[in-house]
Amino acid sequence: MFLEIVTPEETLYSKEIKYVKVPGSDGQFGILKDHAPIISTLQKGQIKVVEIDDTEELFDVKGGVIEILKNNIIILLKL
């Protein structure tokens, strides 16, 4: 899967990943390869990214939107 995390000002992250967990508006949810297409809002919390080599990256977020389509994930963050 390919993940991009962007703000109106910059791209914070852009890599192939294994797994991502996000703070959805109705609770946290995880995304693995071949996830169904979805668009969801995000609430304040933390995004956890597990990279291909199993290293983890964490991002604190105030909210935003996530779109998943054909193993491409884009997260648009609120500043």
N, C-alpha and C positions, 0 to 999 in steps of 0.2 A: 504494500500500500504506500501511497505517497501522501505526505502531510505538509500542508502549508498553514502557518499561523501568521496572520497579517493584521496590522493596524492601518489607519488612514495614512500614517507617516512612513511606515517601514515594514519589511518582511522580517519577522522575528525568528522564523524556523522554516526550513524547506528541505526535507529529506525523506528517504524511504524508511518506513518504520514497520514494526511487528504488531504493536498494540497501542491504543490510546484510550484513556479514561477521562471523561469530561463531566463538569457539574451542570447537568441539564436542568431546566426549569422545574421538572417534576422529579428530580433526583439524579444521582450520578448514573452514568452508563458507560460501558466499554464497547470498543469497536475493534473487531478482528477482520482479517482478509475476507472478502466476499460478503460484507455486511449489506443488508438491504438499503436501497436509496432512502435518504431521510434528510429533512431540514428541521432543525430545532433551535430554540433559543437557549442561551446559557445564562446561568446566574453567577453570582460572586462565589469564588472557590478556587480550586487548583486543577490544572490540566496535568495529567501524568502521561508521559510518552515513553514507551519502551522501544529502543532502537533495535536494528537487526542484530547487533552484537550484544544485546541484553543490557546495555547501559541505559540509565533512566535520566530523563530531563523533567523538571517540574516548572510550571509557569503559573503564577498567581494572576487571576483574572477578575475583573469587575463585572463581567457579563459580555454577551456577544451572540453570534449566530454560527452554527455549524452546518455544513452541507456535505453529505456523503453520496458519491455517485461513481460507480465502476472503479472501486478501489482508489479513488482520489478523494481526499478529505481537505476541505478548506475551512479554517476557523477565522472569522472576522471578529476582532476584539474591539470592545468599547473602551475608550480612554477615560 
